[in-house]
Amino acid sequence: MSETRPNILWLCTDQQRYDTIHCLNNPYIRTPHIDQLVSEGVAFTHAYCQSPICTPSRASFLTGMYPSSVHACINGNQIWDEAAPLVTKTLADAGYDCGLAGKFHLSSAQGRIEPRVSDGYRVFDWSHHPGDDWAEGHDYIDWIKSKGHDYRQMLAENGYIPKEFHQTTWCAERTIEFMTQEREGPWLFSFNCFDPHAPFDAPQELVDRFDLDQLPGPLFQPSDLKAQNRLSAINFQSEPTDPADFNGKLYQAKYWAMIELIDENVGRIMAALEESGQRDNTIIIFTSDHGDMTGDHGLRLKGCRFYEALVRVPLIISYPEKFESGLQTDALVELTDLVPTLLDAANLPIPDRVQGHSLWPILSGQTNPDYHRDFVRSEFYQALPDKTSYATMIRDRRYKLVNYHGHNLGELFDLDTDPGEFNNLWDDDSYADIRFGLMKRSFDSLAMAVDIGSPRISGY
């Protein structure tokens, strides 16, 4: 635990899957600045979000609780009913100066400004997504107008937004402006850019860096179409399609290009942090709310599925004064673990209601870095408006079990022998004991979620 309270720079992208960082086994993408964070900190290569869709996931990692526990299950709730305190409010009450640029999304943002709640942010530069479909109060669009440009006109003329006017660039500028202000005491800033969320609007110069012929393309086998049609009653944002029919490699390049733009802006932010003399006393977190299928298994975007591309996300944490450097660990961790970690960093008590478990012992080298949990969980409860899909996932070191509730459908994958998740073992009698054991453990964990603070809740 820290003797002094560090600054906290929380870099949270939107819809970025785990396998999008060069030094973490993606030779095609260029992410030198995120790579630098990996070399200066701890990379959790098996970090999992608690819902594969925005609002419930964000509610989870801001409270340290599962979506089912805080009843934040629908993407775009009309209101955030403040069922649990946000860690940003807790830190603000403890003396942190908190700011945000970009997305928040604990409640509806369907063409109207998201109402403020007890979030703790002194600065709240809100931009749910780059479009200009808000009549007023959209800080990014106001910034575009202040520079004498029109968002829709730029998009129509170019087919994309130029780098210097991109929402990610704006988020970085707001971040630098905030963290270089004179102040007494520590600060927290949430850099919440919309990228690499669709629509893929990266500057063409970044897309053109990729040689499409050399790209691997989406993970796909012809059997995927049959597998997805079996799940046709389960909600998803796209229909299963052979990637050859939508140029899967170009789709992949556009997605990765947005991440390269994020990386450039991470570099700008880190340089400003160094120049201001604050790097050594600043915890940097780099993560995302969930992933994107990007054509894998014939699916794009997100919904009620739990493939690695959707629920496994980047998680890098760096703090030169206190944390290990260059450590890559495959310990199973959850985004619920961020809240107790930040409370540890600020020397604040961890309330019993918090269901995550602090990563501080791993980060500070006090415990075996290869183990944190026996298993991780993720949930989907009617997460899209007017939809009725319910599902839960549990994943241990080797197996992943998904139960699509009410449909007598499920998935069981052996991730050691089938890391691409092509061979569904749900109906294989030789795996019946494994399926039953995981289903019991999943059901027990869900039931125990009612007992807030139970250490049994997630295999800790």
BELURUR-V448698 format. One record per pair of residues at least 4 apart in sequence whose C-alpha atoms are under 7 Angstrom apart, sorted by the first residue. I is the first residue (numbers start at 1). J is the second residue. Records with the same first field share a line. If there is no record, write none. Layout:
I: J / J
This chain:
1: 344 / 345 / 347
2: 345 / 346 / 347
5: 186 / 345 / 346
6: 186 / 281 / 282 / 283
7: 186 / 187 / 188 / 281 / 282 / 283
8: 187 / 188 / 189 / 282 / 283 / 284
9: 188 / 189 / 190 / 282 / 283 / 284 / 285
10: 189 / 190 / 191 / 284 / 285 / 286
11: 190 / 191 / 192 / 285 / 286 / 287
12: 191 / 192 / 193 / 286 / 287 / 288
13: 192 / 193 / 194 / 195 / 287 / 288 / 289
14: 193 / 194 / 195 / 196 / 197 / 288 / 289
15: 196 / 197 / 288 / 289 / 290 / 291 / 292
16: 196 / 288 / 290 / 291 / 292 / 313
17: 290 / 291 / 292 / 309 / 310 / 312 / 313 / 314
18: 309 / 312 / 313 / 314
19: 26
20: 26 / 29
21: 26 / 29 / 31
22: 26 / 27 / 29 / 30 / 31 / 35
23: 35
29: 256
30: 260
31: 35 / 260 / 263
32: 36
33: 37 / 263 / 266 / 267
34: 38 / 263
35: 39
36: 40
37: 41 / 318
38: 42 / 43 / 316 / 326
39: 325 / 326
40: 318 / 320 / 325 / 326
41: 316 / 317 / 318 / 319 / 323 / 324 / 325 / 326 / 327
42: 316 / 317 / 318 / 324 / 325 / 326 / 327 / 328 / 363
43: 315 / 316 / 317 / 327 / 328 / 329
44: 315 / 316 / 328 / 329 / 330 / 331
45: 314 / 328 / 329 / 330
46: 312 / 330 / 331 / 332 / 333
47: 312 / 313 / 314 / 315 / 332 / 333 / 334 / 335
48: 311 / 312 / 313 / 333 / 334 / 335
49: 57 / 289 / 290 / 311 / 312 / 313 / 334 / 335 / 378
50: 57 / 60 / 66 / 335 / 377 / 378 / 379
51: 56 / 57 / 378 / 379 / 380
52: 57 / 290 / 302 / 303 / 306 / 310 / 311
53: 57 / 75 / 290 / 302 / 303
54: 58 / 75 / 289
55: 59 / 72 / 74 / 75 / 76 / 105 / 106
56: 60 / 67 / 72 / 73 / 74 / 75
57: 61 / 67 / 289
58: 62 / 106 / 289
59: 63 / 67 / 72 / 106
60: 64 / 65 / 66 / 67 / 336
61: 335 / 336 / 338 / 339
62: 86 / 87 / 339
63: 84 / 85 / 86 / 87 / 339
64: 336 / 337 / 338 / 339 / 354 / 355 / 356
65: 69 / 70 / 336 / 354 / 355 / 356
66: 70
67: 71 / 72 / 73
68: 72 / 73
69: 449 / 450
70: 83 / 84
73: 381 / 382 / 383
74: 382 / 383 / 384 / 385
75: 383 / 384 / 385
76: 105 / 106 / 107 / 108 / 109
77: 106 / 107 / 108
78: 107 / 108
79: 107 / 108
80: 106 / 107
85: 89
86: 90 / 119
87: 91 / 339
88: 92 / 119 / 120
89: 93 / 118 / 119 / 120
90: 94
91: 95 / 96
92: 96 / 97 / 98 / 120
96: 185 / 186 / 187 / 188
97: 122 / 186 / 187 / 188
98: 120 / 121 / 122 / 123 / 187 / 188 / 189
99: 121 / 122 / 123 / 124 / 188 / 189 / 190
100: 121 / 123 / 124 / 125 / 189 / 190 / 191
101: 124 / 125 / 126 / 171 / 174 / 175 / 190 / 191 / 192
102: 125 / 126 / 127 / 128 / 171 / 191 / 192 / 193 / 194
103: 126 / 127 / 128 / 129 / 192 / 193 / 194
104: 128
105: 109
107: 114
108: 114
109: 113 / 114 / 128
111: 133 / 134
112: 134
113: 137
125: 139
126: 138 / 139
127: 138 / 139 / 140
129: 194
130: 167
132: 141
134: 138
138: 142
139: 143
140: 144 / 167 / 170
141: 145
142: 146
143: 147
144: 148 / 149 / 150 / 151 / 165
145: 149 / 150
150: 154
151: 155
152: 156
153: 157
154: 158 / 161
155: 159 / 160 / 161
160: 201 / 202 / 203
161: 165 / 166 / 201 / 202 / 203
162: 166 / 203
163: 203
164: 169
165: 169 / 170
166: 170
167: 171 / 193
168: 172 / 193 / 195 / 262
169: 173 / 265
170: 174
171: 175 / 191 / 193
172: 176 / 265 / 269
173: 177
174: 178
175: 179 / 189 / 191
176: 180 / 269 / 272
177: 181
180: 276
195: 258
196: 255 / 258 / 259
200: 254 / 255
202: 206 / 207 / 254 / 257 / 258
203: 207
204: 208
205: 209
206: 257
207: 253 / 254 / 257
210: 253
211: 215
212: 249 / 250
215: 249
217: 248 / 249 / 252
218: 248 / 294 / 295 / 296
219: 296 / 297
220: 224 / 296 / 297 / 298
221: 297
223: 227
224: 228 / 297 / 298
225: 229 / 240 / 241 / 298
226: 230
227: 231
228: 232 / 240
234: 304 / 389
235: 303 / 304 / 387 / 389
236: 302 / 303 / 304
237: 301 / 302 / 303
238: 299 / 300 / 301
239: 299
240: 298 / 299
241: 245 / 298 / 299
242: 298
243: 247 / 248 / 295 / 298
244: 248
247: 251
248: 252 / 295
249: 253
250: 254
251: 255
252: 256 / 294
253: 257
254: 258
255: 259
256: 260
257: 261
258: 262
259: 263
260: 264
261: 265
262: 266
263: 267
264: 268
265: 269
266: 270
267: 271
268: 272
269: 273
270: 274
271: 275
272: 276
273: 277 / 278 / 279
274: 278 / 279
278: 282
280: 319 / 320 / 321
281: 319 / 321
282: 319
283: 317 / 318 / 319
284: 317 / 318 / 319
285: 316 / 317 / 318
286: 315 / 316 / 317
287: 313 / 314 / 315 / 316
288: 313 / 314
290: 310 / 311 / 312 / 313
291: 309 / 310 / 311 / 312 / 313
292: 300 / 301 / 302 / 309 / 310
293: 299 / 300 / 301 / 302 / 309 / 310
294: 299 / 300 / 301
295: 299 / 300
302: 310
304: 380
306: 310 / 311 / 393
307: 311
308: 312
318: 323
319: 323
322: 364
323: 363 / 364
324: 363 / 364 / 365
329: 369 / 370
330: 370
331: 369 / 370 / 371 / 372
332: 371 / 372 / 373 / 375 / 376
333: 372 / 373 / 376
334: 376
336: 355 / 356
337: 341 / 356 / 357 / 358 / 359
338: 342 / 358
339: 343
340: 344 / 350 / 356 / 357 / 358
341: 345 / 358 / 359 / 360
342: 346
343: 347 / 348 / 349 / 350
344: 348
350: 354
352: 452 / 453
353: 452 / 453
354: 453
355: 452 / 453
359: 363
360: 364
361: 365 / 366 / 367
362: 366 / 367 / 368 / 369
372: 460
373: 459 / 460
374: 396 / 459 / 460
375: 394 / 395 / 396 / 397 / 458 / 459
376: 394 / 395 / 396 / 458
377: 393 / 394 / 395 / 458
378: 392 / 393 / 394
379: 391 / 392 / 393
380: 390 / 391 / 392
381: 389 / 390 / 391
382: 387 / 388 / 389 / 390
390: 404 / 405
391: 403 / 404 / 405
392: 402 / 403 / 404
393: 401 / 402 / 403
394: 400 / 401 / 402 / 442
395: 399 / 400 / 401
396: 400
398: 414 / 415 / 416
399: 413 / 414 / 415
400: 412 / 413 / 414
401: 411 / 412 / 413 / 438
402: 410 / 411 / 412
403: 409 / 410 / 411
404: 408 / 409 / 410
410: 426
411: 424 / 425 / 426
412: 424 / 425 / 426
413: 418 / 421 / 423 / 424 / 425
414: 418
415: 419 / 421
418: 422 / 423
425: 431
428: 432
431: 435
432: 436
433: 437
434: 438
435: 439
436: 440
437: 441
438: 442
439: 443
440: 444
441: 445
442: 446
443: 447
444: 448
445: 449 / 457 / 458
448: 454 / 457
449: 457
455: 460
456: 460
